[in-house]
């Protein structure tokens, strides 16, 4: 009997900056009983163009991404922001184009952020142990656009020895915001400074989240402050990769 398949949309940042997240995603999805396909023609989802006001550019990229992903029964994304772009903003982009709107809605309906997808399957990590303390940051897009809050914590509760420490302001933006941190660096820096202080005050050894952009922003600030807190994407911990190099550390 053949196993169900899913397409893994890797995301630009994961591909360029943290491929380990892609390999971790592949590992846990296979453990959950899926055959994983990585569509070779995938590119950026178009979020940077969309956030920057480049409507025509965002539409062109969205059309290419829809054409790439629509042959698959399910699409899984290790990012709340990219997942939110496809699920929420693609249909908005094509509100006045009935033909493309139907295609956008079809792809949006079968696109899932990886942590919520794994939780919905009833999957839990088996035999993964990490005797450490961890604070969890709720990334804005995943939380507000996709309703991701309980799912990552439920998955992490199955990691033996891992103690989840409450983080003050866990739902507060880290200051990254995609191109926001480039357009408004002073505001972004002030926001992430507050976030870093809260992370350090929690006493947790690890910082976990579901979006690499947020993690890179917070990890960078923590490093510049001389903090020993180490940052990982949640899926890396679920895949048993928490003993490897953290974000920003040499491999």
Residue pairs with C-beta under 8 A, 6 or more apart in sequence:
2 35
3 33
3 34
3 35
4 33
4 34
4 35
4 73
4 74
5 34
5 35
5 36
5 37
5 72
5 73
5 74
6 29
6 34
6 35
6 36
6 37
6 72
6 73
6 74
6 75
6 76
6 117
7 36
7 37
7 38
7 39
7 69
7 72
7 74
7 75
7 76
8 22
8 25
8 26
8 29
8 36
8 37
8 38
8 75
8 76
8 77
8 78
9 39
9 42
9 45
9 69
9 75
9 76
9 77
9 82
9 86
9 111
10 22
10 25
10 38
10 42
10 78
11 45
11 77
11 78
11 79
11 82
11 212
12 43
12 44
12 45
13 79
13 212
13 213
13 216
14 21
14 22
14 78
14 79
14 212
15 22
17 212
17 216
18 212
18 216
18 233
18 247
20 236
20 241
20 244
21 78
21 212
21 233
21 235
21 236
22 38
22 78
23 239
24 78
24 233
24 235
24 236
24 238
24 239
24 241
25 36
25 76
25 78
25 114
25 235
25 239
26 36
26 38
27 239
28 114
28 118
28 123
28 125
28 235
28 238
28 239
29 36
29 76
29 114
29 118
30 36
31 123
31 125
31 126
32 118
32 121
32 123
33 121
33 123
37 72
39 68
39 69
39 72
41 64
41 68
42 65
42 68
42 69
43 61
43 64
43 65
43 68
44 61
44 65
45 61
45 62
45 65
45 82
45 85
45 86
46 57
46 58
46 59
46 60
46 61
46 62
46 65
46 85
47 81
47 82
47 85
47 89
47 178
48 178
48 179
49 57
49 58
49 61
50 58
50 85
50 89
50 93
51 177
51 178
51 179
51 180
52 179
55 93
58 93
59 93
59 94
62 90
62 93
62 94
62 104
63 100
65 86
65 90
65 107
66 90
66 100
66 103
66 104
66 107
69 75
69 86
69 107
69 111
70 103
70 106
70 107
72 110
73 110
74 110
74 112
74 117
75 86
75 107
75 110
75 111
75 112
76 111
76 112
76 113
76 114
76 117
77 83
77 86
77 111
77 112
77 113
77 114
78 113
78 114
78 210
78 212
78 233
78 235
79 113
79 142
79 210
79 211
79 212
79 213
80 113
80 139
80 140
80 141
80 142
80 143
80 145
80 146
80 148
80 210
80 211
81 139
81 140
81 141
81 142
81 178
81 211
81 213
83 111
83 112
83 113
83 141
83 142
83 146
84 113
84 141
84 142
84 145
84 146
85 141
86 107
86 108
86 111
87 108
87 111
87 145
87 146
88 108
88 145
88 146
90 104
90 107
90 108
91 101
91 104
91 105
91 108
93 104
94 100
94 101
94 103
94 104
95 101
112 120
113 142
113 146
113 148
113 210
114 210
114 235
115 142
115 148
115 151
115 152
115 155
115 210
115 234
115 235
116 146
116 147
116 148
116 151
118 151
118 155
118 238
119 150
119 151
119 152
119 154
119 155
120 151
123 155
124 155
124 158
125 155
125 158
125 159
125 238
125 239
125 240
126 158
127 240
128 158
128 159
128 160
128 237
128 238
128 239
128 240
129 159
129 160
129 161
130 159
130 160
130 161
130 162
130 237
130 242
130 243
131 160
131 161
131 162
132 161
132 162
132 163
132 205
132 206
132 242
133 162
133 163
133 164
133 165
133 203
133 204
133 205
133 206
134 156
134 162
134 163
134 164
134 165
134 204
134 205
134 206
134 207
134 208
134 237
135 164
135 165
135 166
135 167
135 170
135 199
135 202
135 204
135 206
135 207
135 208
136 152
136 153
136 156
136 164
136 167
136 170
136 208
136 209
136 234
137 167
137 170
137 174
137 195
137 199
137 207
137 208
137 209
137 214
137 218
138 148
138 149
138 170
138 171
138 209
139 148
139 174
139 209
139 210
139 211
139 214
140 173
140 177
140 214
141 211
142 148
142 210
142 211
143 149
143 171
148 210
152 208
152 210
152 234
153 164
155 234
155 238
156 162
156 164
156 208
156 234
156 237
156 238
157 164
159 237
159 238
162 237
165 202
165 203
165 204
166 202
167 198
167 199
167 202
167 204
168 198
168 201
168 202
169 194
169 195
169 198
172 191
172 194
172 195
173 191
174 191
174 192
174 195
174 214
174 217
174 218
175 181
175 187
175 188
175 189
175 190
175 191
175 192
175 195
175 217
176 188
176 192
176 213
176 214
176 216
176 217
176 218
177 188
178 213
180 187
180 188
181 188
181 217
188 217
189 221
192 217
192 218
192 221
193 221
195 218
195 221
196 218
196 221
196 222
196 225
196 227
199 207
199 218
199 222
199 227
199 229
200 222
200 225
200 227
200 229
204 229
205 228
205 229
205 230
206 229
206 230
206 231
206 232
206 237
206 242
206 246
207 215
207 218
207 219
207 222
207 229
207 230
207 231
207 232
208 231
208 232
208 233
208 234
208 237
209 215
209 218
209 231
209 233
209 234
210 233
210 234
210 235
212 233
212 247
215 231
215 232
215 233
215 247
216 247
216 248
218 231
219 231
219 246
219 247
219 248
220 248
222 229
222 231
223 248
230 246
230 247
230 249
231 246
231 247
231 248
232 241
232 242
232 246
232 247
233 247
236 242
236 244
244 251
245 251
